[in-house]
Amino acid sequence: MGSDSSPKKWNLKEQRNTYLRWFSLADEDGDGRLTGNDALKFFAMSNLSKPELKQVWAIADSKRQGYLGFYEFMTAMQLVSLAQAGNEISQDTISNADLERLQPPTMEGLAKKLKKHSGSKGESAIVACHPAESPIPASWFNSKSGKKIPLKSVTSIVDGLKKSYIEKLRPLEKTYQFQDFVSPLLTSSDFDAKPMVMLLGQYSTGKTTFIKHLLKTSYPGAHIGPEPTTDRFVVITSGPDERCIPGNTIAVQADMPYSGLSSFGTAFLSKFECSQMPHPLLEHVTFVDTPGVLSGEKQRTQRSYDFTGVTSWFAAKCDLILLLFDPHKLDISDEFKRVIGSLRGHDDKIRIVLNKADQVDAQQLMRVYGALLWSLGKVLNTPEVMRVYIGSFNDKSIRETAAGPLGMELFQKEQDDLLSDLNDIPKKACDRRINEFVKRARAAKVHAHIVSHLKKEMPALMGKAKAQQKLLDSLDEQFAKVQKELHLPPGDFPSVEEYRELLSSYNFDKFEKLRPKMVQGVDDMLAYDIPELLKKFRNPYD
């Protein structure tokens, strides 16, 4: 099928129908996902070189999912068409192209194959076949632990992670009660969830305004003011209409990754809601707006739920955590310090935002910036300096009288850098998911060793209560013993104090003995299965 040389327009519906027929032909198993092997055969008809097709795939599969859905396939075909016309294959080329005048690429032998394909499959069947992706069914997560999943069902990196979790990691977690100590068992929606960005800060630092600024509109249930206005955790996500969904409803929805929040009880769920609205940005990322961290006893005594525990839960799920400050609220209270402490282990996700920076002049801003870094240095136990974005992230124009010409330029560059960081989130989502999965597997393995070691140290008959108390008192020594015996990295071990508190309510004698075969299965998964999965779903032209 050749491309028309005339620059006539063809509307989106015509493009969609044409590419839908092509996609139906290329997607041989009809699962709505074009994997590497399918793409190699179909893209070869374009007669582009291997390096060119490698670049086409890299841009189309920007999220590194390991397959192309229908819309990614459309992007790939548009890039092929641009490349055949002599254009450079890049994201900028397709962003600046007039796609309404861009004709389909020339695909050698495609017309003949389409004719044959249409003969074997009715025309109405092809048009009706909107390629809806068919991931591993959520019901598989509810079935018997360790269930074997057929290899042919795995058509993406995320599917492969689900398979490894169900077959190897979840049985270990259940055996050693990992869900009671560290994190609830994962569900299908945890793997399929969109990337999340959480905003934390003291009240009136501009968290809600920041989200409104990015969306360029308000969202259902948003309240903005100088007093502590946001009194609940609000998840802002995409949906067909504008509405607020109560927390208890979200926690039981199987297609949403918030079932783990049920463990914080009704007191928290009544202060949790989902704000849903149609928005192009929310198709790719979800925002989490949080209540302002209060100072003094109010934070601990007037919250009816574990605020620090909730932020820690969200931190594990989020792809980016923004800590917001403003020039007049640099003091980090003990409560805010505790909240920042709950982000332990997620340092790579944290970004600092000095908001409302146009409220002070250039000289004051320099001093404020230095004071902020000094305050953070005492809270964030890291030798590296955190990246701090300076700006005024709201819909009002920057106060030039305070900022001055240099400040205006600085704020614009800082805003561009932060937006660039946010734009990269969907592209890095799959890598982040792998990272979090491996982190979880290592934590589960260490937990199994700790629990089984405590069980082994218990006496067979007499003096069990005394022995358990002795083990609790010397828990740091027990951790060191496990680490030394098994040559485990100290960085994989949890906080001694937190574990001591959790373990105090358990009977060590009831814990399971170590099952070497189960632990070996997780080791094999980390050493062989995941590297093999990444190799299988890498760019097919590598």
Disulfide bonds with the S-S distance in Angstrom:
none
